[in-house]
Amino acid sequence: MMGMDRMFVVLATFGGLFGLGCQVKCGTGTVDKNGECSAVSVVSPAMCAPGTKLVGTQCVSETTCGMNTVRNDAGVCVGTGGQVTGDGGGCTPLQCPTQGTGRYCVTGKVTRWADDGKPLDMRAKVTDADNACVKIYSPTDFVVGNVMALGSGEAHLDSCGRFMVTDIIETSTKFIAAAVDDCAENPSSALVGSWALVAVGGEQVPGQGTIDLTTGQTTAIGMTVAEAEALKTQAGRDVYGQNGSYIAIFRDPRNSAFPPVQGVIPFGVTDDYVNMSNAIYFGADLNTLDKGRAFTMGTGPTGAVLINPPHVTQHSGKGDSGMIPWDTILGGSTDGAFFVQRWRLKRQ
C-alpha cells in the first residue's frame, strides 16, 4: 500500500543510518519495531493506498475474500484448499449474512463461457486458482460506462468457484450485473490479462434481501481473453472494445434443463434497431459465430445472438416456433465488455 510503503521505507532508512540492527521483513501495514512486526497507526483516509480503506487506525483491503480463502500479508485473497461437497457442480451455495434495511447480498458461482449451454452441474468452474474476481454493478450504470462497483467491492473466488458480495443498495431497476474480470483489473477496452470483462444480469427480488446467482440460469460467466479475441476475429470487427456487445441467450424456461430455443429473432422494443448488419447468431457452440446465418432465420442451436453495436434500450425476442412470450428487458453494453442476458418467460 502506497502510504504504508512510504512510512516503512522512511523507518527502515533511519534504522540503517543509526545502526538499529537487523531488519525484519514485515507484512503490509506493519513495520519492524525492535525485531517485531507491529501495526502502523494512521489517522487520515488519505494515508491509505488505493483499494484500501481506513478502519479505526488501520488501512484494510476493500476486497472481500470468499469462503475457503484468506488474505495474505500482501492483501491478496488466496485459497486454503478447503472443499465443500454438495451439488454436481461442486459445493453447496454460500449463505448470505443478514443484511441491513434496503441492502442486498449476492452469492454465486462463476462457470466457463464455453459451458454456458450445459446443465449447471456439468459446467467447468472458474476458481481461486484462476485469478478471476467478481464485482456487482447497476446494469443501467454499467451499459453507459459508469463502472463503479456496488456493495463490499471486488470479491475473490474460493476453490469451489463461489463468491459473495454484501451491502448492495437497491438499484433503480431492481436488477444487478455480476461482472467477471481479472482481479484488481480496472475496466479497459483492451483485452489484457486472462479474463475478458463479462457481465450477467440478475434480479433483486423485493422483500428477500438476498440474490442467489448460483441457481437458475444467472450464474456469472468467465470468458477468457483468447475466447473474446476469437469472437472478434470471427465477427471481422472489434465487437469487444468498440461499444462492446450485447449477447442475448434464449432458453426455454418451461423445461428444467433450460434447452436453447432456435428461431428467435431479437428486437428492440422501444428502439427497433436490431437488424442483419449488427446481429450475428452463434453457430454450433458459444465460441463459434455463424455470419452466414440469415437474420430472418433467428437463433441457431445455442439460442444465442451477439449484437454490436448495441443500443441501451428494452430488448425482447420473437418468431420462435413455440411462441414463447419472451420478457422485455433493458439491455446494452459499453466499450470493453460483453453484457450477457439470459431470457425467461414473460411475467403475467
C-alpha positions in Angstrom: 0.0 0.0 0.0 1.5 3.3 -1.1 1.1 5.2 2.2 2.3 2.3 4.3 5.3 1.6 2.0 6.5 5.2 2.2 6.3 5.0 6.0 8.1 1.7 6.0 10.9 3.0 3.8 11.5 6.0 6.0 11.6 4.0 9.1 13.9 1.4 7.6 16.3 4.1 6.2 16.6 5.8 9.6 17.2 2.4 11.2 20.1 1.8 8.8 21.6 5.2 9.4 21.5 4.9 13.2 22.5 1.3 13.4 19.4 -0.1 15.0 20.3 -3.6 14.0 18.9 -6.2 11.5 15.6 -5.5 9.8 12.7 -8.0 9.9 10.6 -8.4 6.8 7.1 -7.4 7.8 3.8 -7.7 6.0 1.7 -4.9 4.5 0.5 -2.4 7.2 3.3 -3.3 9.7 6.8 -2.2 10.5 9.8 -3.6 12.3 10.0 -2.4 15.9 12.9 -3.9 17.8 12.7 -7.1 15.8 9.0 -7.5 16.0 6.4 -6.6 13.3 3.9 -4.0 14.7 0.9 -2.4 13.1 1.3 1.1 11.8 -1.4 3.5 13.0 -2.8 6.1 10.6 -5.2 8.9 11.3 -6.3 10.0 7.8 -8.0 8.1 4.9 -5.6 9.9 2.6 -2.8 7.9 4.0 -4.4 4.6 2.8 -3.4 3.3 -0.6 -6.0 2.8 -3.5 -8.0 -0.3 -2.9 -7.9 0.1 0.9 -10.0 2.0 3.4 -9.4 3.3 6.9 -11.0 1.2 9.7 -10.2 2.6 13.1 -6.5 3.4 12.8 -5.6 0.7 10.3 -5.8 0.6 6.5 -7.6 -2.6 5.4 -8.3 -4.0 2.0 -11.7 -3.2 0.4 -11.8 -6.7 -1.3 -13.9 -9.4 0.2 -12.3 -12.9 0.4 -14.6 -15.8 -0.4 -15.1 -18.9 1.7 -12.0 -21.1 1.9 -9.8 -18.1 1.2 -7.8 -15.9 3.4 -6.0 -12.6 2.9 -2.2 -12.9 2.9 0.4 -10.3 4.1 0.2 -8.7 0.6 -3.5 -8.2 1.0 -4.3 -10.8 -1.7 -7.0 -13.5 -1.1 -5.6 -17.0 -1.5 -7.3 -20.3 -1.3 -6.9 -22.5 1.7 -7.7 -25.7 -0.2 -11.0 -26.2 1.6 -13.7 -28.0 -0.3 -17.4 -28.4 0.4 -19.3 -31.3 -1.1 -22.7 -30.6 -2.5 -24.4 -30.5 -5.9 -22.9 -32.0 -9.0 -21.4 -28.6 -9.9 -19.2 -28.9 -6.7 -20.1 -27.2 -3.4 -23.3 -26.0 -1.8 -24.3 -22.4 -2.2 -22.9 -19.8 0.2 -25.3 -18.5 2.8 -25.6 -14.7 3.0 -25.4 -13.0 6.4 -28.4 -10.8 7.4 -28.3 -7.5 5.6 -29.4 -4.1 6.8 -32.6 -2.4 5.7 -32.7 -1.9 1.9 -29.4 -3.8 1.4 -28.8 -7.0 -0.6 -26.3 -9.8 -0.7 -25.2 -11.6 -3.8 -23.9 -15.2 -3.7 -23.0 -17.1 -6.8 -20.6 -19.2 -8.8 -18.5 -18.5 -11.8 -18.5 -21.0 -14.6 -16.9 -21.1 -18.1 -18.4 -19.3 -21.0 -18.0 -22.3 -23.4 -20.1 -24.5 -21.0 -23.0 -22.0 -20.5 -25.4 -24.0 -22.5 -24.9 -27.1 -20.4 -26.8 -28.0 -17.2 -25.3 -26.2 -14.2 -23.7 -29.3 -12.7 -21.8 -30.0 -15.9 -20.2 -26.6 -16.3 -16.5 -26.2 -15.6 -15.8 -23.9 -12.7 -13.6 -20.8 -12.5 -11.8 -20.9 -9.1 -9.4 -19.0 -6.8 -6.5 -20.5 -8.8 -7.6 -18.6 -11.9 -7.1 -15.0 -10.7 -10.7 -14.1 -11.6 -12.8 -11.8 -9.4 -16.4 -10.6 -9.3 -17.8 -7.1 -9.0 -21.5 -6.1 -8.8 -22.8 -3.1 -10.8 -26.0 -1.4 -11.5 -26.8 -2.5 -15.1 -28.0 0.9 -16.2 -24.8 2.5 -15.0 -22.7 -0.3 -16.5 -24.0 0.0 -20.0 -23.2 3.7 -20.1 -19.7 3.2 -18.9 -20.2 4.1 -15.2 -18.4 1.0 -13.7 -18.5 1.9 -10.0 -18.7 -1.4 -8.1 -21.5 -1.7 -5.6 -21.5 -3.1 -2.0 -18.4 -4.6 -0.5 -16.5 -4.3 -3.7 -14.3 -6.9 -5.5 -15.0 -10.5 -4.4 -12.4 -13.3 -4.8 -13.5 -16.8 -5.6 -13.0 -19.8 -3.4 -11.9 -23.3 -4.5 -15.5 -24.1 -5.4 -15.7 -21.1 -7.8 -18.1 -19.3 -5.3 -18.2 -15.6 -4.4 -20.2 -13.3 -2.1 -20.8 -9.6 -2.2 -22.6 -7.9 0.6 -24.2 -4.5 1.5 -25.5 -3.8 -2.0 -28.0 -1.0 -2.4 -31.3 -1.5 -4.3 -30.9 -0.3 -7.8 -33.5 1.8 -9.6 -34.3 -1.1 -11.9 -34.1 -3.8 -9.2 -31.5 -5.6 -11.4 -27.8 -6.0 -10.9 -24.9 -7.1 -13.1 -22.4 -9.6 -11.9 -19.2 -9.0 -13.8 -16.1 -11.2 -14.0 -12.7 -9.9 -14.8 -9.1 -10.2 -13.7 -8.6 -9.4 -10.0 -7.8 -5.8 -9.4 -8.2 -5.0 -13.1 -9.8 -1.7 -14.0 -12.2 -2.0 -16.9 -10.4 -1.4 -20.2 -11.3 -1.7 -23.9 -8.0 -3.6 -24.3 -8.0 -7.4 -23.9 -5.3 -8.0 -21.4 -4.6 -10.5 -18.7 -6.5 -13.8 -18.5 -10.2 -12.8 -18.5 -12.4 -10.6 -20.6 -14.9 -8.3 -18.8 -18.3 -10.2 -19.0 -21.3 -9.1 -17.0 -24.5 -11.1 -16.5 -27.9 -9.6 -15.5 -29.6 -10.8 -12.3 -32.7 -9.7 -10.4 -33.0 -8.1 -7.0 -36.1 -9.8 -5.5 -38.2 -7.4 -3.4 -38.7 -8.4 0.2 -36.0 -11.1 0.2 -32.8 -9.1 0.6 -30.8 -11.8 -0.9 -30.0 -12.7 -4.5 -28.6 -16.2 -5.2 -26.8 -16.3 -8.6 -25.8 -19.9 -8.2 -29.2 -21.4 -9.0 -31.3 -21.0 -12.2 -29.6 -19.5 -15.3 -27.9 -16.5 -13.8 -24.5 -18.0 -12.9 -21.7 -15.5 -13.5 -19.6 -16.1 -16.6 -15.8 -16.4 -17.0 -14.7 -15.8 -20.6 -11.0 -16.0 -21.4 -9.2 -13.3 -23.3 -8.5 -15.9 -26.0 -12.2 -16.7 -26.4 -13.0 -13.0 -26.7 -10.3 -12.5 -29.3 -11.6 -15.4 -31.3 -15.1 -13.8 -31.4 -13.6 -10.6 -32.6 -11.8 -12.4 -35.4 -14.8 -14.3 -36.5 -17.0 -11.2 -36.5 -14.5 -9.3 -38.6 -14.7 -6.2 -36.3 -13.9 -5.2 -32.7 -17.1 -6.5 -31.1 -15.4 -6.1 -27.6 -13.5 -2.8 -27.5 -15.7 -0.8 -29.8 -19.0 -0.2 -28.0 -18.9 -3.7 -26.5 -21.6 -6.3 -27.4 -24.9 -7.3 -26.0 -25.3 -11.1 -26.1 -28.9 -12.5 -25.8 -29.4 -16.1 -25.0 -32.9 -17.6 -25.4 -33.6 -20.8 -23.5 -36.9 -22.5 -22.7 -37.7 -21.8 -19.1 -40.6 -24.2 -19.2 -38.1 -27.1 -19.2 -36.0 -27.7 -16.1 -32.9 -28.3 -18.4 -33.4 -24.9 -20.0 -32.7 -26.0 -23.5 -31.7 -23.4 -26.1 -34.5 -22.2 -28.4 -33.9 -21.9 -32.1 -35.6 -19.4 -34.5 -35.8 -16.5 -32.1 -35.3 -13.1 -33.7 -34.0 -10.4 -31.3 -35.5 -6.9 -31.5 -35.5 -3.6 -29.7 -38.9 -2.8 -28.1 -38.7 0.9 -27.9 -35.9 1.3 -30.4 -36.2 -1.4 -33.1 -32.6 -1.1 -34.3 -31.5 -4.7 -34.4 -31.0 -5.9 -38.0 -28.8 -8.0 -40.2 -25.9 -5.5 -40.0 -25.4 -5.6 -36.3 -26.8 -9.1 -35.2 -24.6 -12.2 -35.6 -26.0 -15.5 -34.5 -23.9 -18.1 -32.7 -23.2 -21.4 -34.5 -22.8 -24.9 -33.1 -21.4 -23.6 -29.8 -20.8 -20.4 -27.9 -17.3 -20.0 -29.2 -18.4 -20.0 -32.9 -20.2 -17.3 -34.8 -22.3 -18.1 -37.9 -22.1 -15.0 -40.0 -23.7 -16.9 -42.9 -27.0 -17.4 -41.0 -29.7 -15.0 -42.3 -31.2 -12.6 -39.8 -34.7 -13.8 -40.5 -33.8 -17.4 -39.6 -33.4 -16.4 -35.9 -31.2 -18.1 -33.4 -29.3 -21.4 -34.1 -28.5 -24.4 -31.9 -27.2 -22.3 -29.0 -30.2 -19.9 -28.9 -27.7 -17.0 -28.8 -27.1 -13.9 -30.7 -24.4 -11.2 -30.5 -25.5 -7.6 -31.1 -22.8 -5.0 -32.0 -23.0 -2.1 -31.7 -25.8 -2.4 -29.1 -28.2 0.4 -28.1 -29.3 0.8 -24.5 -32.9 0.0 -24.8 -35.6 -2.6 -24.0 -35.0 -5.9 -25.8 -37.0 -9.0 -26.4 -37.4 -11.8 -28.9 -40.0 -13.0 -31.4 -40.6 -15.7 -34.1 -39.7 -18.9 -32.3 -41.9 -21.9 -33.2 -43.1 -22.4 -29.6 -44.4 -18.9 -29.4 -42.8 -18.4 -26.0 -43.8 -15.0 -24.6 -40.3 -13.6 -24.0 -39.9 -10.9 -21.4 -38.9 -7.3 -22.1 -35.6 -6.5 -20.5 -33.3 -3.4 -20.6 -30.0 -4.2 -22.2 -26.9 -2.8 -23.9 -23.2 -2.7 -23.3 -20.2 -0.4 -23.1 -16.6 -0.2 -24.5 -14.5 -3.2 -23.5 -17.3 -5.5 -22.2 -19.8 -8.2 -23.1 -23.1 -7.9 -21.4 -25.0 -11.3 -21.4 -28.7 -11.6 -20.7 -30.4 -15.0 -20.4 -34.1 -14.8 -21.3 -37.1 -16.0 -19.3 -40.8 -16.3 -19.7 -42.7 -13.1 -19.7 -44.3 -12.4 -16.4 -48.1 -12.1 -16.5 
